[in-house]
Amino acid sequence: MDETFPARLHVLLAANPRFCSNGCALATRVKVSPTQYILVPKTKTYQPTPHDIERIYLLTLYIKKHLGDPPPTTRGRMLVGSYGWKHVLEKCPWKEGPDTYVTNTEGMLAMMMCGYPPRWSKDPQSPNCVFSISRKVGRPMIDESYHRFNQR
C-alpha cells in the first residue's frame, strides 16, 4: 500500500465529518411518540480500522484501473447512487477471496479518494450520495456485475 494513503484518507475524513459506519447521514430519526419523530444530529464519526483502510485502498486501485478519472464534462456521463454503486463493486473482482462485501461508506470513500466528487442528498437522514461516472466505462461495468450476480 502507498504509505501516504492512510494519511490522505484521514484528511478526507476530517474534511467530511458527515461519514459514519453506514454512509454519510448528518442526523438520525428518533421516535418520541407513536406518531412523532425528531431529528438528532449525528455525533459519532467514522474511524476506519487498519483492515478498513486496506479494503478502501484495494477498492481505489480497482476503481482507478476500471473507471479511470472522473469525467471532465457532463457529456457522456451517468449518475450512480452510492448505495447501488456499492452493490456493483461487490460483484466485481476488486479483491481475491470470498469477502467482497462493500459497505456504503467504503464505496463512497474509495470513489472520493479517486477524485470523484459526491453530490450529497438534501435529506439529512440519507446515508447516500450520487457520483458522476463515464457512461462508456460505467455502463459495461454495471452490466457485467448484474450478469455475474444472475449467474449464481
C-alpha positions as CSV (number, residue, x, y, z in Angstrom):
1,M,0.0,0.0,0.0
2,D,1.1,3.5,-0.7
3,E,2.4,4.8,2.7
4,T,0.6,8.2,2.2
5,F,-2.8,6.6,1.6
6,P,-3.9,6.3,5.3
7,A,-2.9,10.0,5.9
8,R,-4.8,11.2,2.8
9,L,-7.8,9.1,3.8
10,H,-7.8,10.7,7.3
11,V,-7.5,14.2,5.7
12,L,-10.6,13.3,3.6
13,L,-12.5,12.1,6.6
14,A,-11.6,15.3,8.6
15,A,-12.9,17.4,5.7
16,N,-16.1,15.4,5.6
17,P,-17.2,14.7,9.2
18,R,-20.6,13.5,8.0
19,F,-19.3,10.0,7.4
20,C,-20.4,7.2,9.8
21,S,-20.4,3.5,9.6
22,N,-23.4,3.3,7.3
23,G,-22.7,6.2,4.9
24,C,-22.9,9.9,5.4
25,A,-26.0,10.8,7.3
26,L,-26.0,14.1,9.2
27,A,-28.8,13.1,11.6
28,T,-30.9,10.1,12.7
29,R,-34.6,10.0,13.2
30,V,-35.7,9.2,16.8
31,K,-39.3,8.2,17.6
32,V,-40.6,10.3,20.5
33,S,-44.2,9.2,20.3
34,P,-46.2,6.7,18.2
35,T,-46.7,9.4,15.6
36,Q,-43.9,11.9,16.1
37,Y,-40.2,11.8,15.3
38,I,-37.3,14.2,15.8
39,L,-34.0,14.5,14.1
40,V,-31.0,14.1,16.3
41,P,-27.7,15.4,14.9
42,K,-25.1,12.6,14.4
43,T,-22.2,12.9,16.9
44,K,-20.1,9.8,16.2
45,T,-17.7,10.0,13.2
46,Y,-16.3,7.1,11.2
47,Q,-12.9,5.8,12.4
48,P,-11.6,3.2,10.0
49,T,-9.6,0.3,11.3
50,P,-6.3,-0.7,9.5
51,H,-8.4,-3.5,7.9
52,D,-10.9,-0.9,6.6
53,I,-8.1,1.2,5.2
54,E,-6.6,-1.8,3.4
55,R,-10.1,-2.6,1.8
56,I,-10.6,1.0,0.8
57,Y,-7.2,1.1,-0.8
58,L,-7.9,-2.1,-2.8
59,L,-11.2,-0.6,-3.9
60,T,-9.4,2.6,-5.1
61,L,-7.0,0.6,-7.1
62,Y,-9.8,-1.3,-8.8
63,I,-11.8,1.9,-9.5
64,K,-8.8,3.7,-10.9
65,K,-8.0,0.8,-13.2
66,H,-11.5,0.2,-14.5
67,L,-13.2,3.6,-14.3
68,G,-10.3,5.9,-14.7
69,D,-10.6,9.6,-13.9
70,P,-13.9,11.4,-13.3
71,P,-15.5,12.8,-16.5
72,P,-14.3,16.4,-17.1
73,T,-17.7,17.5,-18.6
74,T,-21.3,16.5,-18.4
75,R,-21.2,14.9,-21.9
76,G,-21.2,11.1,-21.9
77,R,-21.6,10.7,-18.2
78,M,-24.2,9.0,-16.0
79,L,-25.1,9.4,-12.4
80,V,-24.9,6.5,-10.0
81,G,-26.1,6.4,-6.4
82,S,-23.6,5.3,-3.8
83,Y,-25.8,2.5,-2.5
84,G,-26.4,1.0,-5.9
85,W,-22.7,1.5,-6.8
86,K,-21.6,-0.4,-3.7
87,H,-23.6,-3.4,-5.0
88,V,-21.9,-3.1,-8.3
89,L,-18.5,-3.1,-6.6
90,E,-19.4,-6.1,-4.5
91,K,-19.9,-8.2,-7.7
92,C,-16.7,-7.0,-9.3
93,P,-13.3,-8.8,-8.7
94,W,-11.8,-6.0,-6.7
95,K,-10.0,-8.4,-4.3
96,E,-9.2,-12.1,-4.1
97,G,-11.2,-14.3,-1.8
98,P,-14.9,-14.6,-0.9
99,D,-15.2,-11.4,1.2
100,T,-16.1,-8.9,-1.5
101,Y,-18.8,-7.2,0.6
102,V,-18.5,-3.4,0.3
103,T,-20.1,-1.0,2.8
104,N,-21.7,2.2,1.6
105,T,-19.0,4.1,3.5
106,E,-16.2,2.1,1.9
107,G,-17.6,2.6,-1.6
108,M,-18.1,6.4,-1.1
109,L,-14.6,6.9,0.4
110,A,-12.9,4.9,-2.4
111,M,-14.7,6.9,-5.1
112,M,-13.8,10.2,-3.3
113,M,-10.2,9.0,-3.0
114,C,-10.1,8.5,-6.7
115,G,-11.3,12.1,-7.3
116,Y,-15.0,11.6,-7.8
117,P,-16.8,14.4,-6.1
118,P,-20.1,13.4,-4.3
119,R,-23.4,15.1,-4.7
120,W,-24.8,15.0,-1.2
121,S,-28.5,14.4,-0.6
122,K,-30.5,17.3,0.8
123,D,-32.1,14.9,3.3
124,P,-30.0,15.0,6.5
125,Q,-31.1,11.4,7.2
126,S,-29.9,10.0,3.9
127,P,-26.7,7.9,4.1
128,N,-26.3,8.1,0.3
129,C,-24.8,10.4,-2.3
130,V,-24.5,10.4,-6.1
131,F,-21.4,10.2,-8.3
132,S,-21.0,11.2,-11.9
133,I,-19.1,8.5,-13.9
134,S,-18.3,7.9,-17.6
135,R,-21.2,6.1,-19.3
136,K,-18.7,4.5,-21.8
137,V,-16.9,2.7,-18.9
138,G,-19.6,2.6,-16.2
139,R,-22.4,1.1,-18.1
140,P,-20.5,-2.1,-19.2
141,M,-19.2,-2.4,-15.6
142,I,-22.7,-2.3,-14.2
143,D,-24.0,-4.7,-16.8
144,E,-21.2,-7.2,-16.1
145,S,-21.8,-7.0,-12.3
146,Y,-25.5,-7.8,-12.8
147,H,-24.6,-10.6,-15.2
148,R,-22.3,-12.1,-12.6
149,F,-24.9,-11.8,-9.9
150,N,-27.6,-13.6,-12.1
151,Q,-25.2,-16.5,-12.8
152,R,-25.1,-17.5,-9.1
